[in-house]
């Protein structure tokens, strides 16, 4: 009963956030200019924000579930930095728009492979802790590479820097279609793997005793989550905190919910918060646009501090 109440509440909040994003200050809907703004500017922007919130939050939930670490996220694992470098490299090379996410995905997967390899080499009893450390190290390395790209491509510096502050002001329908297709396919695949992911939560030894190929399921889930993150980064840039904070809040307040219920809540809450953040960024200092990533940082950092200060009381 509590789960369905939460679903109803967040459904209402999601609808309200969508209406605010689309209709705020739009004027009369029958007006031709208002219709152009609504359907050509605000609609793709809202849809891209919704997809980004769903993808990044669900990916963060998967990382934290598999690695059993509340700090696990595409940002702390270095995947966002690798995807950003791939997108920046594509911009510098003048790659066609259609191939932009491919560069992001390829470098995100390369980052994942490097992090896992480095973790295997470094791990001596603390594999999960070492994984986060390896992710931060590899992420810093790709940020350094990105800086080198900026130095040698001053004329395109603005386009590259835009990836460091993710937002949706330039969203278009073709971006929504591509990222939406990847998100839908990824979500379907993850929900299809729920029973196997649940076995992973029992521990490696118990999962293996039940006939589960632990490594293949773990790597497959990490790969799907990485691709979701990379495609979003390719189109909107780096957006932090939402994939780290939302899953922790859901976990704290829904300890009795099963994995599929937590996944649904994460997607709904993540989508709602992202759409609201984008709306706030577009209205607070109008006509200036504040990227959604900045709004999320301002909201997410205090919440993350609170979680860290009270964590021992919840998980100990």
C-alpha positions in Angstrom: 0.0 0.0 0.0 2.8 2.4 0.9 4.5 1.7 -2.5 1.3 2.6 -4.5 0.9 5.8 -2.4 4.5 6.8 -3.4 3.7 6.0 -7.0 0.6 8.2 -7.0 2.4 11.1 -5.3 5.4 11.0 -7.6 3.1 10.6 -10.7 1.3 13.8 -9.6 4.6 15.6 -9.1 5.9 14.4 -12.5 2.8 15.6 -14.3 3.0 19.0 -12.4 6.7 19.4 -13.3 6.0 18.6 -17.0 3.1 21.1 -17.1 5.4 23.8 -15.5 8.1 23.1 -18.0 5.8 23.3 -21.0 3.3 25.9 -20.0 5.1 28.4 -17.8 4.6 31.9 -19.3 3.7 30.4 -22.7 0.8 32.8 -23.3 -2.3 31.8 -25.2 -1.9 28.3 -26.7 -3.8 29.2 -29.9 -1.2 31.8 -30.8 1.1 30.7 -33.6 4.3 31.9 -31.8 3.2 30.2 -28.6 2.7 26.9 -30.5 6.1 27.2 -32.1 7.8 27.7 -28.7 5.8 24.9 -27.1 6.3 22.2 -29.8 9.7 23.2 -31.2 11.5 24.4 -28.1 9.9 23.3 -24.9 8.6 19.9 -25.8 12.0 18.4 -27.0 13.7 20.1 -24.0 11.3 18.6 -21.5 11.5 15.1 -23.1 15.3 15.2 -23.1 15.4 16.3 -19.5 12.9 13.5 -18.6 15.0 10.9 -20.4 18.2 12.1 -18.8 16.7 11.9 -15.4 15.4 8.4 -15.9 18.7 7.1 -17.5 21.2 8.7 -15.1 19.2 7.8 -12.0 18.6 4.2 -13.1 22.2 3.8 -14.1 23.3 5.1 -10.6 20.9 2.7 -9.0 22.4 -0.2 -10.9 26.0 0.8 -10.0 25.2 1.1 -6.3 23.3 -2.2 -6.3 26.0 -4.2 -8.1 28.9 -2.7 -6.2 27.1 -2.3 -2.9 28.6 1.2 -2.5 26.4 4.4 -2.1 29.2 6.5 -3.8 29.1 4.4 -7.0 27.9 6.5 -9.9 28.9 7.2 -13.5 30.8 10.2 -12.2 32.8 8.5 -9.5 33.5 5.5 -11.7 35.0 7.8 -14.3 32.5 6.9 -17.0 31.1 10.4 -17.4 34.6 11.8 -17.9 35.4 9.1 -20.5 32.1 9.8 -22.3 32.8 13.6 -22.2 36.3 13.1 -23.7 34.7 11.0 -26.5 32.2 13.7 -27.3 34.8 16.4 -27.1 37.1 14.4 -29.5 34.1 14.0 -31.9 33.5 17.7 -31.8 37.2 18.4 -32.6 37.2 15.9 -35.4 34.1 17.4 -36.9 32.2 14.1 -36.7 28.7 14.0 -38.0 25.9 14.4 -35.4 24.7 10.8 -35.9 28.1 9.4 -34.8 28.5 11.6 -31.8 27.0 9.2 -29.3 29.1 6.4 -30.7 32.3 8.2 -29.7 30.8 8.8 -26.2 29.8 5.1 -25.8 33.1 3.8 -27.1 35.2 5.9 -24.6 32.7 5.1 -21.8 33.2 1.4 -22.4 37.0 1.9 -22.6 36.8 3.7 -19.3 34.9 0.8 -17.8 37.4 -1.7 -19.0 40.3 0.4 -17.7 38.6 0.8 -14.3 37.9 -2.9 -14.0 41.4 -3.8 -15.2 43.0 -1.4 -12.7 40.8 -2.6 -9.9 41.8 -6.2 -10.6 45.5 -5.3 -10.5 45.1 -3.2 -7.3 42.6 -5.2 -5.4 43.9 -6.9 -2.3 40.9 -7.5 -0.1 38.9 -4.3 -0.8 37.7 -4.6 -4.4 34.7 -2.3 -4.0 36.7 0.5 -2.4 39.5 0.1 -5.0 36.9 0.3 -7.8 35.9 3.8 -6.8 39.5 4.9 -6.4 40.3 3.5 -9.8 37.3 5.3 -11.3 38.4 8.6 -9.9 41.9 8.1 -11.2 40.8 7.2 -14.7 38.3 10.0 -14.7 41.0 12.5 -13.8 43.1 11.1 -16.6 40.4 11.7 -19.2 39.7 15.2 -17.9 43.4 15.9 -18.5 43.1 14.6 -22.0 40.1 16.8 -22.5 42.0 19.8 -21.3 44.7 19.1 -23.9 42.0 19.0 -26.6 40.8 22.4 -25.5 44.4 23.9 -25.5 45.0 22.7 -29.1 41.5 23.6 -30.4 40.8 27.1 -29.1 38.3 27.8 -31.8 36.1 24.9 -30.7 36.7 25.4 -27.0 33.2 26.7 -26.3 31.6 23.5 -27.8 33.8 21.3 -25.7 33.3 23.2 -22.5 29.5 23.0 -22.9 29.9 19.3 -22.2 31.2 20.1 -18.7 28.0 21.8 -17.7 25.1 19.6 -18.8 21.8 21.3 -19.9 18.9 21.0 -22.3 18.6 24.4 -23.8 19.7 23.2 -27.3 17.6 19.9 -27.3 16.1 18.8 -30.6 13.7 16.0 -31.6 16.4 13.9 -33.3 18.4 13.8 -30.0 15.2 12.8 -28.1 14.6 10.0 -30.6 18.1 8.5 -30.4 18.5 8.8 -26.6 14.9 7.7 -26.1 15.4 4.5 -28.1 18.6 3.7 -26.1 16.8 4.4 -22.8 13.8 2.2 -23.6 15.9 -0.7 -24.8 18.2 -0.4 -21.8 15.3 -0.3 -19.3 13.6 -3.3 -20.9 16.9 -5.3 -20.7 17.5 -4.3 -17.1 13.9 -5.3 -16.1 14.4 -8.5 -17.9 17.5 -9.2 -15.8 15.9 -8.4 -12.4 15.8 -12.0 -11.2 19.5 -12.4 -11.9 20.4 -9.1 -10.4 18.5 -10.0 -7.2 20.7 -13.2 -7.0 23.8 -11.0 -7.2 22.6 -9.1 -4.1 22.9 -12.4 -2.1 26.7 -12.4 -2.6 29.0 -13.9 -5.2 29.4 -17.3 -3.5 25.7 -17.9 -3.0 24.8 -16.6 -6.5 27.3 -19.0 -8.0 26.0 -21.9 -5.9 22.5 -21.2 -7.5 24.0 -21.5 -11.0 24.4 -17.8 -11.8 27.4 -16.7 -14.0 28.3 -13.8 -11.7 30.9 -12.2 -13.9 28.8 -12.2 -17.1 25.7 -10.7 -15.4 27.7 -8.1 -13.5 29.6 -7.0 -16.6 26.4 -7.0 -18.8 24.6 -4.8 -16.2 27.5 -2.5 -15.9 27.7 -2.3 -19.7 24.0 -1.4 -20.1 24.2 1.3 -17.4 27.4 2.7 -19.0 25.8 2.9 -22.4 22.8 4.7 -21.0 25.1 7.2 -19.3 27.3 7.7 -22.4 24.4 8.5 -24.8 23.0 11.1 -22.4 26.4 12.7 -21.9 26.9 12.8 -25.7 23.8 14.9 -26.2 23.4 17.0 -23.0 26.8 16.9 -21.3 27.9 15.9 -17.8 25.2 16.0 -15.1 26.3 14.8 -11.7 24.7 14.1 -8.3 21.3 12.8 -9.5 22.6 9.3 -10.1 24.3 9.3 -6.7 21.7 11.0 -4.5 18.3 9.8 -5.7 19.1 6.0 -5.4 20.3 6.5 -1.8 17.2 8.5 -0.8 15.0 5.8 -2.4 16.9 3.1 -0.6 16.6 4.8 2.7 12.8 5.3 2.4 11.9 2.0 0.7 14.0 -0.7 2.4 11.0 -3.1 2.2 10.5 -2.6 -1.5 11.8 -5.2 -4.0 14.3 -4.3 -6.7 11.7 -3.7 -9.5 9.7 -1.3 -7.2 12.9 0.6 -6.4 13.8 0.8 -10.0 10.4 2.3 -10.9 10.6 4.8 -8.1 14.1 5.8 -9.1 13.0 6.4 -12.7 10.0 8.5 -11.7 11.8 10.6 -9.1 14.9 11.0 -11.3 12.7 12.2 -14.2 10.7 14.5 -12.0 13.7 16.1 -10.3 15.5 16.6 -13.7 12.5 18.3 -15.3 12.1 20.6 -12.3 15.8 21.4 -12.3 15.7 22.4 -15.9 12.6 24.5 -15.4 14.2 26.3 -12.4 17.3 26.9 -14.4 15.3 28.5 -17.2 13.2 30.7 -15.0 15.3 31.8 -11.9 17.5 34.3 -13.8 15.4 34.8 -16.9 16.5 35.5 -19.7 19.7 33.9 -18.6 19.8 30.1 -18.7 21.3 28.1 -15.8 22.2 24.6 -16.8 20.4 21.8 -15.0 23.7 20.4 -13.8 24.3 23.6 -11.8 20.8 23.5 -10.2 21.3 19.8 -9.3 24.7 20.6 -7.8 23.2 23.3 -5.6 20.4 21.0 -4.5 22.4 17.8 -4.4 25.5 18.8 -2.5 23.6 19.7 0.8 21.6 16.5 0.5 24.7 14.4 -0.1 26.3 16.0 3.0 23.2 15.1 5.0 23.3 11.5 3.8 27.0 11.2 4.6 26.5 12.6 8.1 23.6 10.3 8.9 24.7 7.2 7.0 26.1 5.3 10.0 22.7 5.6 11.8 21.0 4.1 8.8 23.3 1.3 7.5 25.2 0.3 10.7 
